[in-house]
Amino acid sequence: MSPQLDWYRIVDLRAKPIDKDAVLKKKVKIVATIGPASEDEKTIQALIRNGVDVARLNFSHGSHADHRNRLNSLRKVAKAEGKHLGILQDIQGPKIRVGRFKNKFVNLRKGQPFIITTENVLGDELQAACTHSKLHEEIKAGHRILLDDGLIFLIVDRVKGRKIYTTVVFGGILKDSKGMNLPDTRVNISCLTPKDRQDLKFGFSHPVDFIALSFIQTAEDVIKARKLIDRLPHAPAVVAKIESALAIHDLD
């Protein structure tokens, strides 16, 4: 796919140009995440009255019981308001994390060297472990490593053995078990973890309208999930979360 795509190709995925105002009126949706701060019925009612179209349930957090209660509240309030509210189940996906630190956190400073290792070590100011045991085989010099939802940014200098030598581009406080995003690296890991499969069973038994797939890398990841979903009598729509350069390159 050419990087010079017209905006309407991204929104509508059709080659024929369409009216921008029509797209904004019919295609753009407001998605609100429902969690501890927004799960009470009064807040849900306010969200619906102010234009929310889709309620997102984040399965990276919370128990099935938590999400069941939220689903019941969402449907109850939407029915009372006479509105159809879409329900989106956002599954966690193969989350890669740093390990634990001796002092629970480290302070990374711009320009300092820092090692990510696939060895089982307790982290300190010089290095941190990684939960993906084969990362040293897959990552290359020049690749980016984003930590803690992108707040901290490392660039890979070289890889030697199980150690990945990096330089801190944007620093900050890095705490135990924070997430690691690898936008340039193809990792050999399933897009559906055992946890995801259990969460999908929940979504199938409490019919949701959309399922969002996290950290997909290729079209094959979507196809694997679709094979499970299409067995259902009322299959939900699939939302592919594009979170890496690899996924963008495989967008077609």
N, C-alpha and C positions, 0 to 999 in steps of 0.2 A: 504494500500500500504506500502510495506517495505521501511524504510528510507534508506536502502542500495541499492537503485536503480542504475543500470548501467546508465551511461550518455546517452546512445542511447535510453533508454526507455523514458527518459524525452523529448528528442528532437523529436523523431519519434513516440512514443507511440506504438511501435510494440515489440513483445517479441523476434523476431529474430534479432540477432546482425547484424549490417550493417557497411559498410565501413565509417570510420570517415571522410575521405577527401571528400567522395561523399556527406555526410550530409552537410559539411561546404560549398561545392560548390552549392548545390541545395536547401538547407533548410534555411540557415541563411540569414536573410534580414536586410537591414539598414532602420530604421524608423526615419524620421526627423519631429520634431514638427514645424508646420508652424504658426507663430504668427507675431506680429508687427515687430520683428527684422528680419524676413525672408520671408515676404509676397510679396516683390517686384519681378517682373518677372526676373530681372537679377540674383537675388540671387537664385530663384527657378531653373533657367537654370543651374547655377553653381552646385547646389545640384544634379540635375539629371545627369549632365555630370560627376560628381564625385562618382556616384554609388548609390544614394538613390533609394530604391525600393518602399517605402511606405511613403506617407505624412500623418502625424497625425494632426487632428484638435481637439484641447482641448476645449471641451464644458463646462469646469469649468469657462472659461473666454470668453469674447467677445459676441457680439450679433449675431443673425441669419444673419443680413446684412453683418457683418464682415466676417462670415464664407462663405457666398455666394460669396462674392468678391474673397476670397482666392480660393474657388473651381474653379471659372471661370478662374482665373490666372493659377492655377495648370494644368487644362485640356488644356488650350490654349498653354502653354509652352511645356507640354508633347507631344502634337500633333505635334508641330513644330519640336521637337527633334526626332520624330519618335519612342518614347518610351511609353510603358504602365506603368503608375504610379498608384499604388494602393492608394486608399483614405480610411483612417481609421478615423471613428468618435468615439472619446473617450468621453463617457458621464460621467457626474460628479458623479452620484451615491449618496447614502445617507451620505453626508458629515456632520460629527459631529464637532462642534466648541466650543471653550471657548467663554465666554461672553465678555463684555466690562470692562475696568478698569478705576478707578477714574482718573488716570494720563496717560491713553492711553497705558501704558505698565507697566510690573514689571520685576525686575531682580531676577531670581531664582538662588540660589547658591547651589552647591553640598552639600548634607547632610542635608539640611534644611527641616523641615516639611512643607507640603503644602496641602491645602484642595481643592478638586473639589466638588462642590455642585450642586444639581439639583434645588436648590432654586433660585429665580430670584433676584440676588444681584449684586451690582457693585463690581468688583474685586479689590483686593489690594495685598500687599506683603504676606498676609496670605492665601488667597483663591481666587478661580475663579469660575464663574458659568459655566454650561455646557448646550448646547442647546438640548440635549437628556434627556427629563424629567424623564425617567425611568432607567437611568443608575445605580442609587444606588441599584436597585432591581436585576441587572444583573451582575454587576462586583463583583469580589471576591478578598480576600486577596491573594497577590502573583501575581496578574495580572499586566501587563505592560500598561502604558499609554504613548504614544508618541505624542508630541506636535510640531507644526510648522514643518511638514514633517520630523519628527524624530530628529530634532536638540536638543530637550529637552526630557528627559526620566525620568518618574516617576515610582515608584513601589508602589503598594497599600499595606498598612499596615493593615487597618481594615475599615469596613463600619459601620456607626452608623446613623440611621435615613436617612436623605437625604444627609449626608456628607460622602465623601470618603476621608479618611486620607491617605496621601501618603508621601514618602520621595523622594527628588530630587536626582537622580543618576547622570544625566548630566544636568547642568543648562544652563542659557542663558537669553537673553531678550525675554520675551513673550509679544506680542502685542495683541491688540483687535482682537477678532474674528478669531484667528488662528485655523487651523484644528487640530483635535484630532483623532489619530488612536489607535484602541484597538485590538491588534493582538491576545489576549487570550480570549476575551469576546464575547460571542454570544449575539448580541443585537437584540431585537425584533423590527426590522424596515425594511420596504420594500426596496428591492434592486433597485426598480424603483420609483423615486419620481415623483410628478406631473411635475416638470421641465424636468426630464429625458424623460417623455412621449412626451412632446412637442418637445424636441430636436430630439427624434426618428422620429417623423412625418417629421421634416425637413430632416433628413437623408434618409427617405423613398422617399420623393419627389425630392430629388437631389441625385439620387442613389449613395450610397457609396459602397465600396467593403467589408469593415470590420466594425463591431461595437464592441468596447471594453467596457465591463461591469466592472465598478469600485466597489470595496469593496464587492464583492460577498462573501458569507459565506458557502453556500451549493450548491449541484447540483440543488436543487429545484429553486434557484435563476436564474440559467441559463435556466432552463426549462420554467420558466415564461416568460422570455424575448424571448425565441425561439418561443413560441406560438404566440407572436405578429409578430415576424419577418417572420415566415414561411407562413404567409398569403400573402406575397408579391409575385408578379410574378417572380422577380429575387432577391431572398433572399440573403442578404450579409452574409458573414461568421462571426461567433461570436468568439471574443477573450475574454477569461475569465481571468481577472487580479487577480492573486493569491497574496493577500496582508495581509493574516493573517494565524495563525497556524490552525484555524478552517477550512479554505479553503484547506490547505495542507492535513489535515486529511481526507477530503472528496474528494480528488483528483480523486480516482478511479471512 
